[in-house]
Amino acid sequence: MPGLASPRISVIIPAVDEEAAIGLVIADIPRVVHEVIVVDNGSRDRTAEVAQAAGARVVSEPRRGYGRACLAGIAAADRPD
């Protein structure tokens, strides 16, 4: 329908030590996505740097845990629908 705005979609990816794969994962995300947020959950490698170079916004959550990483990503999201 004409005049309808595209939905604002945020993808949140919790990650720990995913340097080898994170760039490929980000590259496979469809272009309709408004933003990609990678939550670095205490990586000891270059996960954050690779994710940022691939176009993601990186948020740090030093407290370990999948739930904590997801909540940090949700808090950082830019007004998704």
N, C-alpha and C positions, 0 to 999 in steps of 0.2 A: 504494500500500500504506500502510495506517495505520502511524504510528510512524516512518516514514522522514523524516529531516531533509532539508530542501532543500539542494542543493549551494551552497557559497559560491563565487560567481563574481565575479572581478575583471576589469574591462575597463581596459586600459591604452591610452592615446591619446598617442603622441608628437606634439608640435605646435610649429610655428614660425610666428609671424605669422598666426594663424588667427582673429583677433578676430571677423571677420564670420560665420564658420561654426561655431565651436566650441559655442556655446550651442544651436544647432539639432541638432548631432550628439549632444550629451549628452541633449537632450530626447527623442530617438528611441530611446534605449537602453531595452530592456524592463525592467520593474520587478523581474524575478527576479534581476537583477544586484545583488550585495551591495555593490559599491563601484565607482566610476569614478575612475580616476587619470589626470589629464592631466599629462604630463611636458613642462614648458615648456623647450624646448631652445634658449634664447637669443632669445626673441621681443623685437621692438622695439616692439610694440603692446600692447594690453590683453588679450591672449590669457589670461593667468593670471587676471586679475580677472573676466573674463566667464565663464571656466570655473568658478571658485569660486562665483560668483553663481548659476550653473546647477546647483550641487550637487555638483560634482566636488571631489576632493581634488587639490591642485596640488603637484607635486614639481618642483623646479628642477634641471636638469642643464645647467650652462653649457658643458660640453665638447660641441661640435657632433658630430652623427652619430646616425643612426637607431638603430644598435645600442646606443650608449651610452644613448640615451633609453629604449629598451626595457628594458635592464638596470636602469636607475634605477627604472623603474616596477615591475619584478618585485621588486626589493629592498624597495620601499615597500609592496607588497601585504600585506593583513591576512589571512594564513592561508587563501588560496583552496584549493579542492579541485582 
